[in-house]
Amino acid sequence: MPSDPARSTPLPDERSPASYALLLAPLILLTEVTALELTLIYPVLPLLSDAFDTASIGWTLTVVSLTGVVAQPLLGRVADVIGKKRMILYAAGAFAAGSLICALAPSYPVFLTGRAVQGTCLVMAPAAYGLIRDVLPARVVPVALGAVTTGIGLSAIVGPLTGGALGQTFGYRAVFWFALGYVAVLTPWFARTLPESPVRRPREERRGIDVRGGLLLGAGAGGLLLLVGQGAAWGWASVATLTALGCSLLLLVGFVRRELRAPEPLIDLRLLAGPALRWTLLAAFAGAFAIGGTAFAMPMLVQTPTSLGYGFGMSVLGAAVFLVPQGLLGAACGPLGGLLARRRGPRYTLMAALAGLTATTLTLALLHTAVWQLLLAALFMGAGFGCFFVGVSNLVVEAVPAGRTAVGAGLMGVANNLGQATGVTVLGAVLARYVVDDSDEDHVLYAETGYALALGIASAVAFAGLLVATAMRHGREPATGGVLRIVGAEAERGAKGRTP
């Protein structure tokens, strides 16, 4: 139903910082589910594998990323039409439904269906960024975007600890009951606080949303990820590999052709013609690659028994506790990155993030035999992770017109999801070539060379992203919260109105 006009008015500029913090609190906590749906699951993956008697438990994570690749641009477009707050509420409802399906799932296919439904909540982050830009004063926007990142950083603490404790005590289903209760409590609170965005696209555009384009993108990206993950097992020159490659490329080419020809494309690839957004997304992909790859490899490295000459022999909960400093620093660096973006420019925030991610992966690749080395890498990771999302989000907000905020943020989400999924897939494929045959252990172990090579690749990708961010001209001025884009758009509309 239509939004109440009184609830679609931007907030006044004279509020105190404390009042803004209270308004943002439910949005921050609710948006955190976009990370919790992964971090809650990491410690209970072995329980899920045993419960459903499957070795393909990695799809528990992959299906979420693939859903996000489609859902973020598709639902981001819908959010620009129906309102960003409303879309966040719809996504929260979908996440609750998916959590219920997972908690009650009698089989693995049903469980994966629930995870796919949960994955639609990934639109919440870009919609939240757009909502903040639309309803908060411009001077508050950079710090507010950093505060949202704080919630994502806190998931590195809350997620593994909560998921591990619940799974160990009550079983894996308790994790999904917790997720359902979490959203059920926060959604009504959020609904009563921030107003709806006054920035809308015409409602008639809802009928022109390109669902087919989204399916082409998701199928093509999924095929490439399957190829990367299974290529070594199939044989890189095998019929299956070449067929998967050909079909995936055809699907992606079809997606690009469709989007370029569509009058109202799902993803406006023409936005990528501008170097500001294009190079921002490339750097974002590189950073997300390092984040996803490290999140995948680091817990396994930490839990590797010391009898192999490396690793730390920690339990699942022990590894989660050890990650607390990383999460705390990530939570602190979100607002600090926002301040840096406002005072110097968001490009510098992204550079700091990519430098931290490069240092993280390089440290783990070269040094992984002493606790202080792992702690050093965790601190680098916390700083890099905390600054990364606020840097990228501010750069995207500055690069796109006001009416395309959710679509631009959706593109950012696609880059992040594809980057993380690619990082996990590539590092997993590398590690799979270095399996250690140890009859004394009942789970898969990987050789030290495999970790060094995999994390070295992640470090090289993060460093390439750092070079891109360093060379960018975009984002060198203090962040304006998108206000210059709004003024420019209004001036352009005024000029067109005066043209005879």
Buried (B, 14 or more C-beta within 10 A) or exposed (E): EEBEEEEBEEBEEEBEEEEBEEBBBBBBBBBBBBBBBBBBBBBBBEBBBEBBEBEEBBBBBBBBBBBBBBBBBBBBBBBBBBBBBBBBBBBBBBBBBBBBBBBEBEEBEEBBBBBBBBBBBBBBBBBBBBBBBBBBBBBBBBBBBBBBBBBBBBBBBBBBBBBBBBBBEEEBBBBBBBBBEBBEEBBEEBBEEBBBBBBBBEEEBEEBBBEEBBBBBBBBBBBBBBBBBBBEEBEEEEEBBBEBBEBBEEBBEBBBEBBEEBEEBBBBBEBBEEEBBBBBBBBBBBBBBBBBBBBBBBBBBBBBBEEBEBBBEBEBBEBBBBBBBBBBBBBBBBBBBBBBBBEBBBBBBBBBBBBBBBBBBBBBBEEBEEEEBBEBBBBBBBBBBBBBBBBBBBBBBBBBBBBBBBBBBBBBBBBBBBBBBBBBBBBBBBBBEBEEEEEEEEEEBBBBEBBBBBBBBBBBBBBBBBEBBBEBEBBEEBBBBBBEBBEEBEEEEEEEEEEE
